Amino acid sequence: MRPNISIINALIRITAGLTILAYGTAKLTRRRCSNSVFFLIIIGAMKVAEGILRFCPMTALGKKCMIMADKHDEEDSFEEYIQPS
């Protein structure tokens, strides 16, 4: 796992994740057993982890899909030259 986000992006993710996490835990003290609050806490924790590790799985997936699409386009254009008209 190599870092795929910048330091500024990581700091923003940590800040946003801690904010979401604090909001979720504050809501959890008022309402018990709310599924949306647990989901909010999980999202906040994931953002903090992405910031600390400087690795975003969605960014990695997007880059991989772009590379695959570029390779597919190159193969299609190469096949046009090989096949006789």
HUDANOR-V806578 format. One record per residue. N is the residue number from 1. SS is DSSP state (~ for helix, > for strand, _ for the rest). PHI is phi in radians with two decimals (* if undefined). OMEGA is omega in radians with two decimals (* if undefined). Layout:
{{N | SS | PHI | OMEGA} {N | SS | PHI | OMEGA}}
//
This chain:
{{1 | _ | * | 3.09} {2 | _ | -1.80 | 3.12} {3 | _ | -1.03 | 3.13} {4 | _ | -2.18 | 3.03} {5 | _ | -2.25 | -3.08} {6 | _ | -1.35 | -3.14} {7 | ~ | -1.17 | 3.12} {8 | ~ | -1.11 | 3.11} {9 | ~ | -1.08 | 3.12} {10 | ~ | -1.14 | 3.12} {11 | ~ | -1.14 | 3.09} {12 | ~ | -1.14 | 3.12} {13 | ~ | -1.13 | 3.12} {14 | ~ | -1.12 | -3.14} {15 | ~ | -1.10 | 3.14} {16 | ~ | -1.14 | 3.14} {17 | ~ | -1.12 | 3.11} {18 | ~ | -1.17 | 3.09} {19 | ~ | -1.13 | 3.12} {20 | ~ | -1.12 | 3.13} {21 | ~ | -1.12 | 3.11} {22 | ~ | -1.14 | 3.12} {23 | ~ | -1.11 | 3.14} {24 | ~ | -1.13 | 3.12} {25 | ~ | -1.22 | 3.07} {26 | ~ | -1.16 | 3.09} {27 | ~ | -1.17 | -3.12} {28 | ~ | -1.16 | 3.11} {29 | ~ | -1.23 | 3.13} {30 | ~ | -1.48 | -3.10} {31 | _ | -1.96 | 3.09} {32 | _ | -1.59 | 3.02} {33 | _ | 1.01 | 3.04} {34 | _ | -1.70 | -3.08} {35 | ~ | -1.14 | -3.13} {36 | ~ | -1.17 | 3.11} {37 | ~ | -1.22 | 3.09} {38 | ~ | -1.10 | 3.10} {39 | ~ | -1.09 | 3.12} {40 | ~ | -1.10 | 3.12} {41 | ~ | -1.13 | 3.13} {42 | ~ | -1.13 | 3.11} {43 | ~ | -1.09 | 3.12} {44 | ~ | -1.08 | 3.13} {45 | ~ | -1.15 | 3.10} {46 | ~ | -1.13 | 3.14} {47 | ~ | -1.15 | 3.10} {48 | ~ | -1.12 | 3.14} {49 | ~ | -1.11 | 3.09} {50 | ~ | -1.08 | 3.13} {51 | ~ | -1.19 | -3.13} {52 | ~ | -1.20 | -3.12} {53 | ~ | -1.41 | -3.05} {54 | _ | 0.98 | 3.10} {55 | _ | -2.35 | 3.09} {56 | _ | -1.98 | -3.12} {57 | ~ | -1.13 | 3.13} {58 | ~ | -1.22 | 3.08} {59 | ~ | -1.16 | 3.11} {60 | ~ | -1.10 | 3.12} {61 | ~ | -1.14 | 3.11} {62 | ~ | -1.10 | 3.11} {63 | ~ | -1.13 | 3.14} {64 | ~ | -1.14 | 3.11} {65 | ~ | -1.13 | 3.11} {66 | ~ | -1.14 | 3.11} {67 | ~ | -1.14 | 3.12} {68 | ~ | -1.11 | 3.13} {69 | ~ | -1.16 | 3.09} {70 | ~ | -1.11 | 3.11} {71 | ~ | -1.13 | 3.14} {72 | ~ | -1.15 | 3.11} {73 | ~ | -1.13 | 3.11} {74 | ~ | -1.13 | 3.13} {75 | ~ | -1.15 | 3.13} {76 | ~ | -1.11 | -3.12} {77 | ~ | -1.23 | 3.12} {78 | ~ | -1.22 | -3.14} {79 | ~ | -1.15 | 3.12} {80 | ~ | -1.13 | -3.14} {81 | ~ | -1.33 | -3.09} {82 | ~ | -1.36 | -3.06} {83 | _ | -1.30 | 3.11} {84 | _ | -1.28 | -3.13} {85 | _ | -1.50 | *}}
//
